[in-house]
Amino acid sequence: MLIRTLGRTPYFVVAGGLAVIFLFPLLWNAWASVSGQPGTAQETGYGFGNYRTLLDYDAGLWRYLLNSTVVSALTVVLTLGVSLLGGYAFARFDFPGKNLLFLLTLAILMVPYATLLIPLYVLLGRLHLQNSLIGLSLVLAMFQLPFATFMMRISFEAVPRELEESALVDGCGTAGALRRVLLPAVRPGLITVGLFAFLAAWNDFIAPLILISDSEKAPLPLAVANLRQQSMGAVDYGATEAGVVVLAAPCLLLFLLLQRHYIRGFMSGALKG
């Protein structure tokens, strides 16, 4: 037992070192958000002055949190709905041009993200969805669909066909087999896709910057970027640090809660490959 533990010591050291490297910026940011800094609402001592500045900024923190929550929720729902059906179709059905269509779907990943925003801005204007949370959610979901469809396809392919065939023999239709048999089997993949979609929508800055012009409809990342500018071009580092803490908290919480399913979602694809 001792020899085995000593043999794994290098792995523990490396893992501990990586944990420190990744956690240090987060811990430093949390400490800086409550510590005193000249030119901020919390100039001396420790307290929540920077958070009060964030809370009362422009339309209010709760408004920006609501905007981010709405955009993230719509993005997750759209991404899960479309990628679930698309991944199921690519994994279980044979039709002419299937592989070519799948490659074209993945090819969207090779297009630079920022180059599509201006054409999409014009398109949303024609659809009367400019400067709207729904339009922003559609754009964010579109950029998540290639990866999400890929993940759902390999998740469905990792499920033995015999399970689906047994459900069909027992009287389930295609929709019934998908709902009762396949959905529980691909739950880790769904959670992985949903988590990625949430993180992308919650933290995205470029798309809201281009597509949202009304400050009251801005999501939290855009509001934090606007908040950091004080008079005479000075930067309010304290309020910015507080905004980063508020932005990071839901992401960390969700990842910790869903970590087991997230890893299983990736492992199912790895085992299939």
C-alpha positions, -999 to +999 in steps of 0.1 A: +000+000+000+028+024+009+047+016-023+016+022-044+010+056-026+046+066-032+044+056-068+014+079-073+031+108-054+042+126-087+006+126-099-006+141-067+021+168-068+013+177-104-025+177-097-020+198-066+003+223-085-023+226-113-051+232-087-031+260-071-024+276-105-060+275-115-075+285-081-050+313-073-066+339-097-101+331-085-091+334-048-071+366-055-100+381-073-124+373-045-100+388-020-094+420-041-132+425-044-136+431-007-102+447+001-095+484+002-083+501-030-078+538-037-104+553-060-130+527-053-160+525-031-140+504-006-109+526-002-098+513+032-102+481+052-124+452+041-161+453+032-187+451+005-185+487-008-175+475-043-205+451-043-228+480-034-214+500-064-221+470-086-256+465-071-267+501-078-250+506-112-273+520-139-303+496-143-292+476-113-273+443-108-306+423-105-317+435-139-284+425-155-285+391-138-320+386-151-309+394-186-280+370-184-303+343-169-329+347-196-303+346-224-285+316-209-317+296-203-330+302-238-296+293-253-295+261-233-330+251-242-325+258-279-291+240-280-304+209-262-336+207-283-319+210-317-288+190-309-308+162-293-329+156-324-300+163-347-276+139-329-303+112-328-309+115-365-272+114-374-267+084-350-297+062-358-309+070-393-293+065-427-302+090-454-285+103-485-257+128-478-257+122-440-219+123-436-216+153-459-243+172-439-226+163-407-193+176-420-209+208-431-224+212-396-189+208-380-174+231-406-191+260-388-165+256-361-138+266-386-155+300-393-141+328-371-167+338-346-165+375-349-167+376-387-204+363-386-217+388-361-222+417-385-241+396-411-262+382-383-268+417-370-282+426-404-303+394-405-317+400-371-327+435-381-348+420-410-364+396-386-371+424-361-349+407-335-322+433-332-315+445-297-335+416-282-326+389-258-343+363-280-322+373-310-290+372-289-300+337-276-306+325-312-271+336-322-254+321-292-273+288-297-263+287-333-226+288-324-231+260-299-249+236-322-219+221-341-202+209-310-235+200-293-247+179-323-213+162-324-215+154-287-251+141-289-243+119-320-214+101-302-236+098-271-263+081-290-238+059-309-224+047-275-259+033-266-264-003-279-290-005-306-305-035-289-320-013-262-339+007-287-349-023-307-363-040-275-384-009-268-397-009-304-406-046-301-424-039-268-447-015-286-429+019-282-428+041-313-396+060-323-406+090-301-414+067-272-381+048-274-363+081-275-381+095-245-382+063-223-350+045-232-325+067-250-329+099-230-319+084-197-289+066-214-275+099-229-282+121-199-245+127-193-241+139-228-271+162-224-257+176-192-223+182-209-239+200-238-261+221-215-232+230-193-211+241-223-240+262-237-247+278-203-210+288-198-207+302-234-239+322-231-233+334-195-198+346-202-200+359-238-191+395-243-186+400-281-221+390-292-240+413-267-216+441-275-226+439-312-262+429-309-275+447-278-277+486-279-301+492-250-282+493-217-313+479-198-311+447-220-274+442-215-263+409-199-239+410-169-206+407-188-214+438-209-226+457-178-193+449-159-173+461-189-192+494-189-190+497-151-152+496-151-149+530-167-149+559-142-146+596-149-114+608-166-109+573-180-099+558-146-108+521-140-128+511-110-109+479-103-129+472-071-163+471-088-148+452-117-134+426-094-168+423-077-185+419-111-161+391-120-169+373-087-206+375-094-200+363-130-179+333-119-200+321-089-228+304-110-203+288-133-183+273-105-214+261-086-229+244-117-196+228-126-192+214-091-227+201-090-226+185-125-189+175-125-196+137-124-221+138-153-199+162-172-169+137-171-192+108-180-205+127-210-170+131-223-159+095-214-188+080-234-176+097-266-140+087-258-149+050-253-169+050-285-140+064-304 
